Amino acid sequence: MAYELTMPNLGDTVEEAEVTQWFKEEGDEVDMDEILLEIATDKIENEIPAPVSGVIAKIHVPVQTTVPVGTLLAEIEQR
């Protein structure tokens, strides 16, 4: 079953963030808490860790794309 990684809620006033860097590619294995990507708002930059271990099945949001909170970023096939 695939885990759906979504853009996290970074605060009450933050409605969207930009994906600035992926540290993994589709097909790469990832361990829980390993940093997957970096996001940025007009106020902060933040690294997003993997919430589960598995394989990156699909990346839905490419680098330099701004999306709203809750947007599907990637799917991780759990081990």
C-alpha positions as CSV (number, residue, x, y, z in Angstrom):
1,M,0.0,0.0,0.0
2,A,1.3,3.4,-0.9
3,Y,1.7,6.2,1.7
4,E,0.6,9.5,0.4
5,L,3.0,12.3,1.4
6,T,1.3,15.7,1.4
7,M,2.4,19.3,1.8
8,P,2.4,19.8,5.5
9,N,0.7,22.6,7.4
10,L,3.5,24.9,8.5
11,G,1.4,27.3,10.5
12,D,-1.9,29.2,10.6
13,T,-0.9,31.8,8.1
14,V,0.9,29.5,5.6
15,E,-1.3,28.5,2.7
16,E,1.4,27.3,0.2
17,A,5.0,26.4,-0.2
18,E,7.5,25.8,-3.0
19,V,9.3,22.5,-3.4
20,T,13.0,23.7,-3.7
21,Q,14.8,20.4,-3.8
22,W,14.2,16.6,-3.8
23,F,16.9,14.5,-2.2
24,K,15.5,11.3,-3.6
25,E,14.2,10.2,-7.0
26,E,11.5,7.8,-8.1
27,G,12.6,4.2,-7.4
28,D,15.0,5.2,-4.5
29,E,14.7,3.5,-1.2
30,V,14.1,5.7,1.8
31,D,14.2,5.1,5.6
32,M,11.8,6.6,8.1
33,D,12.9,10.1,9.2
34,E,15.4,10.4,6.3
35,I,15.1,13.8,4.6
36,L,13.1,13.6,1.4
37,L,12.8,17.2,0.2
38,E,13.2,20.8,1.0
39,I,10.3,23.3,0.9
40,A,10.3,27.1,1.2
41,T,7.7,29.8,2.0
42,D,8.3,33.5,2.0
43,K,9.3,33.2,5.6
44,I,11.0,29.8,6.2
45,E,12.8,26.9,4.6
46,N,12.1,23.5,5.9
47,E,13.3,19.9,5.3
48,I,10.6,17.2,5.2
49,P,11.5,13.8,6.5
50,A,10.0,10.5,5.3
51,P,7.2,9.5,7.6
52,V,7.6,5.8,6.6
53,S,10.2,3.5,5.1
54,G,9.9,2.3,1.6
55,V,10.5,3.1,-2.1
56,I,9.6,6.4,-3.8
57,A,6.9,5.2,-6.2
58,K,5.9,8.6,-7.7
59,I,6.9,12.2,-7.2
60,H,3.9,14.4,-8.1
61,V,5.4,17.9,-7.6
62,P,8.6,18.9,-9.4
63,V,11.2,21.3,-8.1
64,Q,10.4,25.0,-8.3
65,T,6.6,24.4,-8.0
66,T,4.5,26.1,-5.5
67,V,1.5,24.2,-4.2
68,P,-1.1,24.6,-1.4
69,V,-1.0,22.8,1.9
70,G,-2.4,19.3,1.6
71,T,-1.3,18.8,-2.0
72,L,0.0,15.3,-2.8
73,L,3.8,15.5,-3.1
74,A,4.8,11.9,-3.5
75,E,3.8,8.3,-3.0
76,I,6.0,5.9,-1.0
77,E,5.5,2.1,-1.3
78,Q,5.9,1.0,2.3
79,R,8.2,-2.0,3.2
